[in-house]
Amino acid sequence: MADSYDLLIFGASRGLGLCLAKASVKRGEKVAAMVRAESDRSALSELGVTLIQGDAFSLDDCIAALRQAQPRRVISVLGGKNAAGRRIDALGNLNVIQALEASMPSTRVLLGTSLGCGEQWDGLAEPTKRMLGEAIRAKNEAEQYLKQSALPWMIARPAGLSHQEGTGQYRVQAQRDDAGNYLPRADVADAMLAILDQDERLYKAWTILGPAH
Ligand SMILES: NC(=O)c1ccc[n+]([C@@H]2O[C@H](COP(=O)([O-])OP(=O)(O)OC[C@H]3O[C@@H](n4cnc5c(N)ncnc54)[C@H](OP(=O)(O)O)[C@@H]3O)[C@@H](O)[C@H]2O)c1
Protein backbone atom coordinates (compact mmCIF):
# COMPACT_ATOMS: atom_id res chain seq x y z
CA MET A 1 0.00 0.00 0.00
CA ALA A 2 1.21 3.55 -0.72
CA ASP A 3 2.52 5.64 2.17
CA SER A 4 1.48 9.22 2.68
CA TYR A 5 4.20 11.88 2.97
CA ASP A 6 4.19 15.56 3.90
CA LEU A 7 6.67 16.33 1.14
CA LEU A 8 8.13 14.65 -1.94
CA ILE A 9 11.27 16.32 -3.30
CA PHE A 10 12.72 15.92 -6.79
CA GLY A 11 16.43 16.86 -6.80
CA ALA A 12 17.18 16.21 -3.11
CA SER A 13 20.45 14.26 -3.28
CA ARG A 14 22.60 17.39 -2.83
CA GLY A 15 22.67 21.18 -2.86
CA LEU A 16 19.43 23.07 -2.37
CA GLY A 17 17.28 19.92 -2.48
CA LEU A 18 19.25 18.36 0.36
CA CYS A 19 18.86 21.59 2.39
CA LEU A 20 15.12 21.37 1.75
CA ALA A 21 15.05 17.78 2.99
CA LYS A 22 17.01 18.75 6.12
CA ALA A 23 14.74 21.71 6.88
CA SER A 24 11.57 19.71 6.32
CA VAL A 25 12.75 16.81 8.51
CA LYS A 26 13.71 19.34 11.19
CA ARG A 27 10.10 20.56 11.17
CA GLY A 28 9.03 17.01 11.99
CA GLU A 29 7.69 16.30 8.51
CA LYS A 30 7.66 12.93 6.78
CA VAL A 31 9.80 13.37 3.68
CA ALA A 32 10.36 11.27 0.55
CA ALA A 33 12.75 11.94 -2.33
CA MET A 34 13.03 10.53 -5.83
CA VAL A 35 16.71 9.84 -6.56
CA ARG A 36 18.56 8.28 -9.47
CA ALA A 37 20.14 4.84 -9.15
CA GLU A 38 23.60 6.42 -9.29
CA SER A 39 22.87 9.29 -6.84
CA ASP A 40 24.73 9.57 -3.56
CA ARG A 41 22.01 8.60 -1.07
CA SER A 42 24.05 8.75 2.13
CA ALA A 43 23.01 12.19 3.38
CA LEU A 44 19.32 11.57 2.72
CA SER A 45 19.43 8.14 4.36
CA GLU A 46 21.05 9.61 7.44
CA LEU A 47 18.19 12.10 7.67
CA GLY A 48 15.64 9.29 7.56
CA VAL A 49 14.22 10.43 4.22
CA THR A 50 12.45 7.67 2.26
CA LEU A 51 14.22 7.11 -1.05
CA ILE A 52 12.29 6.24 -4.17
CA GLN A 53 14.47 5.28 -7.10
CA GLY A 54 13.72 7.03 -10.36
CA ASP A 55 15.08 9.20 -13.15
CA ALA A 56 13.28 12.46 -13.85
CA PHE A 57 13.85 12.00 -17.60
CA SER A 58 11.17 9.31 -17.28
CA LEU A 59 7.54 10.42 -16.90
CA ASP A 60 6.66 6.92 -15.70
CA ASP A 61 9.26 7.13 -12.92
CA CYS A 62 7.82 10.48 -11.77
CA ILE A 63 4.28 9.06 -11.77
CA ALA A 64 5.45 5.98 -9.85
CA ALA A 65 7.20 8.18 -7.24
CA LEU A 66 4.03 10.20 -6.72
CA ARG A 67 1.89 7.08 -6.44
CA GLN A 68 4.25 5.59 -3.88
CA ALA A 69 4.64 8.71 -1.74
CA GLN A 70 1.07 10.10 -2.04
CA PRO A 71 2.56 13.45 -0.97
CA ARG A 72 0.63 16.37 0.50
CA ARG A 73 3.11 18.76 -1.16
CA VAL A 74 5.78 18.48 -3.88
CA ILE A 75 8.93 20.51 -4.53
CA SER A 76 11.12 20.17 -7.61
CA VAL A 77 14.57 21.75 -7.76
CA LEU A 78 15.85 19.56 -10.59
CA GLY A 79 18.69 21.12 -12.49
CA GLY A 80 21.90 20.47 -14.40
CA LYS A 81 23.01 17.95 -17.02
CA ASN A 82 23.48 14.19 -16.97
CA ALA A 83 26.68 12.37 -17.95
CA ALA A 84 25.68 12.58 -21.62
CA GLY A 85 25.25 16.37 -21.40
CA ARG A 86 21.45 16.23 -21.49
CA ARG A 87 19.83 19.03 -19.43
CA ILE A 88 17.10 18.12 -16.92
CA ASP A 89 15.78 21.64 -16.24
CA ALA A 90 13.02 21.56 -18.87
CA LEU A 91 12.11 17.92 -19.45
CA GLY A 92 12.55 16.71 -15.86
CA ASN A 93 10.45 19.49 -14.39
CA LEU A 94 7.84 19.06 -17.16
CA ASN A 95 7.68 15.37 -16.28
CA VAL A 96 7.09 16.17 -12.61
CA ILE A 97 4.32 18.62 -13.55
CA GLN A 98 2.71 16.21 -16.04
CA ALA A 99 2.95 13.35 -13.52
CA LEU A 100 1.05 15.51 -11.03
CA GLU A 101 -1.56 16.37 -13.66
CA ALA A 102 -1.96 12.68 -14.46
CA SER A 103 -2.11 11.27 -10.97
CA MET A 104 -2.47 13.89 -8.20
CA PRO A 105 -3.84 17.14 -9.71
CA SER A 106 -4.82 18.72 -6.41
CA THR A 107 -1.37 18.40 -4.81
CA ARG A 108 0.38 21.71 -4.11
CA VAL A 109 3.64 22.07 -6.05
CA LEU A 110 6.53 24.50 -5.72
CA LEU A 111 8.90 24.67 -8.69
CA GLY A 112 12.36 26.05 -7.95
CA THR A 113 13.84 27.85 -10.96
CA SER A 114 16.17 30.85 -10.91
CA LEU A 115 16.39 34.59 -10.66
CA GLY A 116 16.34 35.79 -14.27
CA CYS A 117 13.48 33.54 -15.38
CA GLY A 118 10.34 34.82 -17.09
CA GLU A 119 9.96 38.60 -17.24
CA GLN A 120 13.24 39.02 -15.30
CA TRP A 121 15.35 38.02 -18.32
CA ASP A 122 15.49 41.54 -19.80
CA GLY A 123 16.96 42.94 -16.57
CA LEU A 124 19.98 40.62 -16.57
CA ALA A 125 23.44 41.86 -17.50
CA GLU A 126 24.80 40.55 -20.82
CA PRO A 127 27.55 38.37 -19.26
CA THR A 128 24.94 36.76 -16.97
CA LYS A 129 22.70 36.12 -19.96
CA ARG A 130 25.57 34.41 -21.75
CA MET A 131 26.47 32.32 -18.70
CA LEU A 132 22.98 31.29 -17.58
CA GLY A 133 20.95 31.64 -20.79
CA GLU A 134 20.66 27.97 -21.68
CA ALA A 135 19.60 26.95 -18.15
CA ILE A 136 17.17 29.85 -17.84
CA ARG A 137 15.52 29.16 -21.20
CA ALA A 138 15.05 25.53 -20.14
CA LYS A 139 13.60 26.53 -16.75
CA ASN A 140 11.28 29.01 -18.52
CA GLU A 141 9.72 26.12 -20.45
CA ALA A 142 8.80 24.42 -17.18
CA GLU A 143 7.59 27.70 -15.61
CA GLN A 144 5.37 28.47 -18.61
CA TYR A 145 3.83 25.01 -18.66
CA LEU A 146 3.19 25.08 -14.91
CA LYS A 147 1.55 28.51 -15.05
CA GLN A 148 -1.05 27.36 -17.58
CA SER A 149 -1.78 24.14 -15.67
CA ALA A 150 -4.71 23.64 -13.32
CA LEU A 151 -2.40 22.54 -10.48
CA PRO A 152 -2.13 24.58 -7.25
CA TRP A 153 1.29 25.95 -8.20
CA MET A 154 3.96 28.29 -6.90
CA ILE A 155 7.35 29.21 -8.32
CA ALA A 156 10.50 30.18 -6.40
CA ARG A 157 13.31 31.98 -8.23
CA PRO A 158 16.38 32.04 -5.99
CA ALA A 159 19.37 34.30 -6.51
CA GLY A 160 22.89 32.80 -6.65
CA LEU A 161 23.37 29.93 -4.18
CA SER A 162 26.24 29.46 -1.74
CA HIS A 163 27.18 26.57 0.54
CA GLN A 164 27.63 28.87 3.54
CA GLU A 165 25.73 28.38 6.78
CA GLY A 166 22.21 29.74 6.85
CA THR A 167 21.73 33.16 8.42
CA GLY A 168 17.93 33.26 8.63
CA GLN A 169 18.13 36.45 6.57
CA TYR A 170 16.44 36.42 3.21
CA ARG A 171 13.85 38.39 1.28
CA VAL A 172 10.90 37.00 -0.69
CA GLN A 173 9.63 39.46 -3.28
CA ALA A 174 7.42 39.55 -6.36
CA GLN A 175 10.19 41.34 -8.26
CA ARG A 176 13.95 41.26 -8.15
CA ASP A 177 16.14 44.18 -7.18
CA ASP A 178 19.86 44.70 -7.48
CA ALA A 179 20.81 43.65 -3.92
CA GLY A 180 21.26 40.30 -2.21
CA ASN A 181 22.28 38.45 -5.36
CA TYR A 182 23.85 35.56 -3.40
CA LEU A 183 22.60 33.68 -0.35
CA PRO A 184 23.09 30.33 1.37
CA ARG A 185 21.14 27.32 0.12
CA ALA A 186 19.94 26.75 3.71
CA ASP A 187 18.22 30.16 3.70
CA VAL A 188 16.63 29.51 0.30
CA ALA A 189 15.34 26.18 1.62
CA ASP A 190 13.73 27.92 4.63
CA ALA A 191 12.23 30.54 2.33
CA MET A 192 10.83 27.88 -0.01
CA LEU A 193 9.21 25.89 2.80
CA ALA A 194 7.66 29.11 4.12
CA ILE A 195 6.33 30.01 0.65
CA LEU A 196 4.87 26.53 0.22
CA ASP A 197 2.67 26.90 3.29
CA GLN A 198 1.30 30.37 2.51
CA ASP A 199 -1.96 30.24 0.56
CA GLU A 200 -1.55 33.86 -0.53
CA ARG A 201 1.63 32.86 -2.39
CA LEU A 202 -0.26 30.53 -4.75
CA TYR A 203 -0.27 31.14 -8.53
CA LYS A 204 2.72 33.51 -8.47
CA ALA A 205 6.48 33.45 -8.97
CA TRP A 206 8.52 34.62 -5.95
CA THR A 207 12.09 35.84 -6.04
CA ILE A 208 14.30 34.85 -3.10
CA LEU A 209 17.15 37.26 -2.37
CA GLY A 210 19.74 37.76 0.34
CA PRO A 211 19.58 40.76 2.67
CA ALA A 212 19.70 44.17 1.02
CA HIS A 213 22.74 45.49 2.97
N1 LIG B 1 23.84 27.43 -8.39
C1 LIG B 1 23.18 28.57 -8.35
O1 LIG B 1 23.75 29.64 -8.04
C2 LIG B 1 21.70 28.59 -8.67
C3 LIG B 1 21.01 29.79 -8.65
C4 LIG B 1 19.64 29.79 -8.86
C5 LIG B 1 18.97 28.59 -9.11
N2 LIG B 1 19.69 27.42 -9.18
C6 LIG B 1 18.94 26.18 -9.41
O2 LIG B 1 18.63 25.62 -8.14
C7 LIG B 1 18.52 24.19 -8.25
C8 LIG B 1 19.43 23.54 -7.21
O3 LIG B 1 20.77 23.87 -7.50
P1 LIG B 1 21.95 23.21 -6.64
O4 LIG B 1 23.22 23.74 -7.25
O5 LIG B 1 21.72 23.41 -5.21
O6 LIG B 1 21.76 21.67 -6.91
P2 LIG B 1 22.32 20.78 -8.11
O7 LIG B 1 23.71 20.44 -7.76
O8 LIG B 1 22.02 21.43 -9.41
O9 LIG B 1 21.43 19.45 -7.90
C9 LIG B 1 20.43 19.11 -8.81
C10 LIG B 1 19.66 17.94 -8.26
O10 LIG B 1 18.87 17.41 -9.34
C11 LIG B 1 19.08 16.00 -9.38
N3 LIG B 1 18.91 15.47 -10.71
C12 LIG B 1 19.54 15.90 -11.84
N4 LIG B 1 19.13 15.15 -12.90
C13 LIG B 1 18.24 14.23 -12.39
C14 LIG B 1 17.47 13.20 -12.97
N5 LIG B 1 17.55 12.92 -14.28
N6 LIG B 1 16.65 12.48 -12.18
C15 LIG B 1 16.57 12.74 -10.85
N7 LIG B 1 17.28 13.70 -10.24
C16 LIG B 1 18.10 14.43 -11.01
C17 LIG B 1 20.51 15.81 -8.91
O11 LIG B 1 20.69 14.46 -8.54
P3 LIG B 1 22.10 13.68 -8.74
O12 LIG B 1 22.84 13.86 -7.46
O13 LIG B 1 21.68 12.29 -9.02
O14 LIG B 1 22.80 14.31 -9.91
C18 LIG B 1 20.55 16.80 -7.74
O15 LIG B 1 19.94 16.25 -6.60
C19 LIG B 1 18.92 23.86 -9.68
O16 LIG B 1 17.74 23.71 -10.44
C20 LIG B 1 19.70 25.08 -10.13
O17 LIG B 1 19.67 25.27 -11.53
C21 LIG B 1 21.03 27.39 -8.93
The ligand as a Gaussian input file, in Angstrom:
#p B3LYP/6-31G(d) Opt

LIG

0 1
 N       23.836000      27.434000      -8.391000
 C       23.183000      28.573000      -8.350000
 O       23.747000      29.640000      -8.038000
 C       21.703000      28.588000      -8.665000
 C       21.009000      29.793000      -8.646000
 C       19.639000      29.793000      -8.865000
 C       18.973000      28.593000      -9.115000
 N       19.692000      27.420000      -9.176000
 C       18.942000      26.178000      -9.411000
 O       18.628000      25.618000      -8.140000
 C       18.521000      24.188000      -8.248000
 C       19.430000      23.538000      -7.208000
 O       20.771000      23.871000      -7.496000
 P       21.949000      23.214000      -6.644000
 O       23.217000      23.744000      -7.249000
 O       21.723000      23.408000      -5.211000
 O       21.763000      21.666000      -6.908000
 P       22.320000      20.777000      -8.105000
 O       23.711000      20.440000      -7.764000
 O       22.021000      21.430000      -9.412000
 O       21.425000      19.454000      -7.904000
 C       20.433000      19.105000      -8.810000
 C       19.659000      17.940000      -8.256000
 O       18.874000      17.413000      -9.339000
 C       19.076000      15.998000      -9.379000
 N       18.909000      15.474000     -10.714000
 C       19.544000      15.902000     -11.842000
 N       19.133000      15.149000     -12.895000
 C       18.238000      14.235000     -12.393000
 C       17.475000      13.201000     -12.974000
 N       17.551000      12.916000     -14.284000
 N       16.648000      12.476000     -12.176000
 C       16.565000      12.735000     -10.851000
 N       17.279000      13.704000     -10.242000
 C       18.102000      14.435000     -11.006000
 C       20.508000      15.814000      -8.907000
 O       20.687000      14.461000      -8.536000
 P       22.101000      13.679000      -8.742000
 O       22.837000      13.859000      -7.458000
 O       21.683000      12.288000      -9.017000
 O       22.798000      14.311000      -9.909000
 C       20.546000      16.800000      -7.737000
 O       19.936000      16.248000      -6.598000
 C       18.919000      23.858000      -9.684000
 O       17.738000      23.710000     -10.440000
 C       19.703000      25.080000     -10.126000
 O       19.668000      25.273000     -11.527000
 C       21.027000      27.393000      -8.928000

